[in-house]
């Protein structure tokens, strides 16, 4: 028995095989790999925030929290949740070629991009209002300095590591705290008329931090030169100076962030178009 193969049909077979898929593997796994990192990052941030809240027993006393929006752990939970959701929709949407998840991913990025641009424009227009709100927030941190370890660590980091400052406008702002108020000496507070250790200037080759370096520095008749011990510049002035010095760097980071978000939106839409084109062939 003789089998005859028509050579004329071979180009058609090659053409069908070449056009068997419209989905770009490179684009698919680029979106997948990039968003896996965001997914894991969001999960990590969310876990840290939830752990911090559980350590402070906030879940059982959430109604008693005065300024929940200023709680660093709450901010971590919000940031971690948003990052986790965006990373999940992009990662799973690309891997499973799910057009619904990819559309959700693109929408989330678009809303986030719009929010960031709106916040930037409004922040520039209403910078005085932003300044006043930041002052109120910092005052709240000072008042509750000893009550919340997260807020205490945050304000210590701002004063000591980031800006090398003390208080909002200066060391006198620590009178707002019951422990550091000069009148608290009557009730036996050793920190009365002082400031936190994070206000103290760093000494060369200092290995162990002196936690009592801020004691009595605001007390009338203090025997030592206060300017050599603590930072007298307020954090509000310090953050304005820092922003001016790093304006180009901040603008570069913002531009890079906007570019990556726009790129993510375009990639997701292109992948959706490829998937729809492939499905159209099946029908």
N, C-alpha and C positions, 0 to 999 in steps of 0.2 A: 504494500500500500504506500503510495507516494503522497507526502504533505507538501503543498505549495504555499509559500509565504509571499504575500504581496509586498514588495519593497515600497510601493507608493504610499502605503499606510504608515510607514515608520516615522516620517516627519510629523504627522499628526499626533502620534503617540508621544513623541518628544515634546511637542507643544503643550499637550495636556498635562504632562508631568511638570513642565516648567511653570505652568500657571495653576498648579494644584493648590497653592497657598498664597494668600495676600498679606498675611500677618508677618511683620518684620520681627524676627527673633532677637535681633540686636536691640531694637526699641523696647520690646517686651521685657527682656531681662535687665535692661538698663533701668527702667522704671521699677522693676521688682527689687533689684539690688540696692538702689538708692533709698527706697522706702523701707526696706528691712531695717536699715540703720535707724531711721526715724521711729519705726515701730518699737524697736528695742530701747531706744533712748527715751521715748515717751513712757514706756513701761517702767523703766528705771526711775524716772522722775516721779511718776505717780506712786510707785512703791515707797519711795523716800518720804513723800508728803503724807501718805496714809500712815506710815510707821511713826512719823513725828506726831501726828494727831492722836494716835493710839497711846503713845508714851505720855502725852499730856491729858489723856482721858477726855478729849474734846467730844468724842462721839456720844458720851453719856451726859455731857454738859453743854451741848451746842447752843442751847437757848440762853445760856448765861454768858456767852462770849460777847463782849462789848463791841469790838471792832474786828469782825471776822475777816473783812476784806484786806486788812493790814497784816494779817497773820502770814508770816513767810511760808508756813506749811500749807495753808490754804492756797496761796499763790502757786506753790509747787504742784498741788493737786490739779488746779485749773490748767496750768501749762502742760503738765504730763498727760491729762485727759485729751486735750486738743491735739497734741503731738501724736499720741497713741492712735486716735481715730483717723487722722490724716494718713499716718504711716500704714495703718491696717487697710484702709480702702485702696490706697495706691498699690500696696504689696500684693494683696489677695486679688484685687481687680486685674492687675497685669498678669499674674501667674495663672489665674483661671480664665482669663480672657472674658471677664464679666463686664459688659458694657455699662450696666447699672452702677456697679461699684466705681468704675472709672469715671463715670459722669459725676458721681458723688464726690470723688476725689478732686476733680476739676472745679466743682462748685465750692468745696471747702477752701481750696487755694485761692479762688477768685474772691470769695467773701473776706478771707484773711488779708489778701492784698489790698482790697478796697478799704478795709478797716485800718490797716497800717497807714495808707496814704491819707485817709481822712484824719486820723489821729495826728499825723505829722503836720498837716495844714492847719488844723485847729490849734495844735500846740504852738505853732508859730504865731498865729493870730491872737490867741488868748494866753500868751506866755505869762502875763502878770497873774492871771487866775490860776494857772498851773503852779506858779511860784507860791501863791498863797496856800493852795491845797497841799503842796509838798511841805510847807511850813507847819500846817496843822497836823499832817501825818507824822512829822518828826517830833512835834510836841507830844503826840500820843505815845510814841516810842519812849520818850524821856520819862513821861509820867508812869508808864507801866514797865520801866526798865527791869525792876527786880521781880516782876510778876510772871513774865513769860520768857523762858530761856532762849527761845528762837529769836524773839525781838531783841533780847540782850546781846546775843551773838551777832546779830545783824548790825546793830548800832556800834558795837565794838569793832567790827570789821570795817565799817564806814569810817569811823574816827581814827583808827590806828593804821589799818593796812591800805585803805583806798585813798582817803583825802588828807590824812594827818590834820584833823580839825578837832574842835571841841564845842558841843552845843550847836544851836541853830545860828545864832549871831555871835556867840562867845560863851565862855565857861559859866557866866552868870545864869544861863538858861537852865542849868541843873538845879536851880532853886525850885523848879516845878516838881521835882521828885521829892517825895517825903523823906527818903533816906539821906539825900544830899542837901536838903534845905538847912540853912543855918539854925533855924529854930528847933530842929530835931535834936540838937545837943541836949536839950532839956530832958528829953525822953530816953537819953542814953545812946543815940546813934553815933557810932565811931566815925561814920562817913559824913557827918554833918559839916557843912561849909567846905566840902571837898568835891572832887569830880571822879568819875571812873578811871581806872588805870589806862584805858584806851585813849584818854586825853593826853597822857604823858608822852614826851618826846623820846624817841628811841636813843639809847646810849650805844656807842660803838662797842662791838664785840659782846653785847649783852646776851647771855645764854638763857638765864632764868629771869622771867619777867617779874618785876616788883609789883605785886598787886595792891600795895599800899602807897604807891608813889603819889597818888592824888589826894591823900588825906590832908585836910586843913589848908589847902592852897588858896582858898578864897576867904580864909579867916583874917580879919583885920589884925595888922601887926605881925603877919607871917614873916619869919626870920630870913627866909631865902628869897632869891630873885625868881618870881613865878615864871617869867618868860623863859628861863632856862630849864624849867621842869615840865611845863605843859604847853600845848599848842593853844594860843589865844585866838586864832582865827576861827570864825564860825564856819560850819559845814555848808551853809547856804552860799557864802562867798566862795568857798573852796570848790564847790561843784560847778559854779559859773565859770571860774578860772579854768577848771579841768576841761569843761565843754569847749571853751574857746581854743584851748591848746590842741585839742584832739578833734577839731571840727572836720578836718579832711579825712581822718581815719574813720570817724563815725559815718560820714557821708559815703565813703567807700564801702563800708559794711552794709549800709542800707541799700546801696545800688546793687551789690552782689546778692543780697537777700531778695530784692525785687526781681532781679534777672533770673535767679533760680526758680522762683515761684512762677514767673511767666513761662519759663522753659518747661516746668512740670505740667502746666496747663496745656501748652501746645503739644507736648509728647503724649499726654493722656488723650487728647482729642484726635491726634493722628492715629494712635493705636485703636481707638474706637472706630475710626473710619476704615481702617484695615480689616477689623473684625466684621463690620457690617458688609464690606465688599466680599469677604470670604463667605459669609452666610448667604449672600445673594446668589452665589454660585451653586450652593447646595439646593436652592429652590429653582 
